[in-house]
Amino acid sequence: MLHVVHHPAYVSPATGGSSFRFDKYGLVMEALSMAGAPFTVHEPSPMPRRWIEAVHDPAYVEQVATLSVPPEKERRIGFAVTERVMRRSMLSPGGTWAAARLAMVHGYAANAAGGSHHALHDSGAGYCVFNDLAIAANRLIEEGDARRILILDLDVHQGDGTAALMAGRDDVFTFSIHAEKNFPVRKARSTLDIGLPDGTEDEAYMAALSGVLLGVLDDFRPDLILYQAGVDPHADDRLGRLSLSDAGLDRRDRTVMRAARSRGIPLASTMGGGYGEDRMAVARRHADCMIRLAEENGMMMMMR
């Protein structure tokens, strides 16, 4: 059974002057229904503001909350912060936190949003307002739900905001595999970064992932994995520069889940990036990711 966290407010109208559209968050739920896989929907609550301010500059959080984000920050984000955008920006970190709590019970759960890994301390960036991964990780540790968390970021873009926000912590390990020449131009320093050349295909990608992931899990020994499962490494993605096939994304996700659950580590995924003119094709990639992660989790639980 797939446990997926979703809120109707994840879907927001496009904002004026921006090409970014929020409709895929609704289309993903349609794609899950069309796939026929069993799933249960859990509705998140907004992340309490004190936990957002534990990671982000309170002055920036106030700007978002009062719809007074300066134009230069909105340009960096990529869209205007409207009432609807503000609401979903408060809900998304709550969704990632809720998915993590569900994963601790069921082995796996998905937030049907989130993965906003470019948001920085005092500003959003790259279509990200608040960094749900960093916010959720900090809260989970502070409240005693986990001692060590691995943030595994397999989006095609480096998780620069997550790396910067979690820098210097020995209880959070940030691991990013990304296209080296893609956004952001200036990379941050994760605990571990693997930058891949443009056009990397399935076999080379899996060699990079498999060759390192098991060692990270065995050496760091996390209590929980927050998995930024962006589907933009796909060859057809509009903003990606890697060349994974459908089968390659399938292998990636199943490898991650098997490695986690064979060690008894719960895993919560966030959607991350996925871009293209065929919005339903992108939504199906995200839905397929959640479905196969749930399948692998179910198989591993039966074997235990």
Salt bridges, closest charged atoms under 4 A:
ASP23 OD2 - ARG21 NH2 3.21
ASP23 OD1 - ARG279 NH2 2.94
GLU43 OE2 - HIS7 NE2 3.61
GLU53 OE2 - ARG49 NE 2.88
GLU62 OE1 - ARG49 NH2 2.37
GLU143 OE1 - ARG139 NE 3.14
ASP145 OD2 - ARG101 NH1 3.78
ASP153 OD2 - HIS117 ND1 2.58
ASP155 OD1 - HIS117 NE2 3.77
ASP155 OD1 - HIS157 ND1 3.11
ASP160 OD1 - HIS118 ND1 2.67
ASP171 OD1 - ARG169 NE 2.94
GLU180 OE1 - HIS178 NE2 3.65
ASP198 OD2 - ARG241 NH2 2.68
GLU203 OE2 - ARG251 NH1 2.77
ASP218 OD1 - ARG263 NE 2.72
ASP223 OD1 - ARG147 NH2 3.61
ASP232 OD2 - HIS157 ND1 3.37
ASP246 OD1 - HIS234 NE2 2.73
ASP250 OD1 - ARG254 NE 2.77
ASP253 OD1 - ARG252 NE 2.94
ASP253 OD2 - ARG292 NE 2.79
GLU295 OE1 - ARG254 NH2 2.84
GLU296 OE2 - ARG254 NH1 2.85
GLU296 OE1 - ARG258 NE 2.92
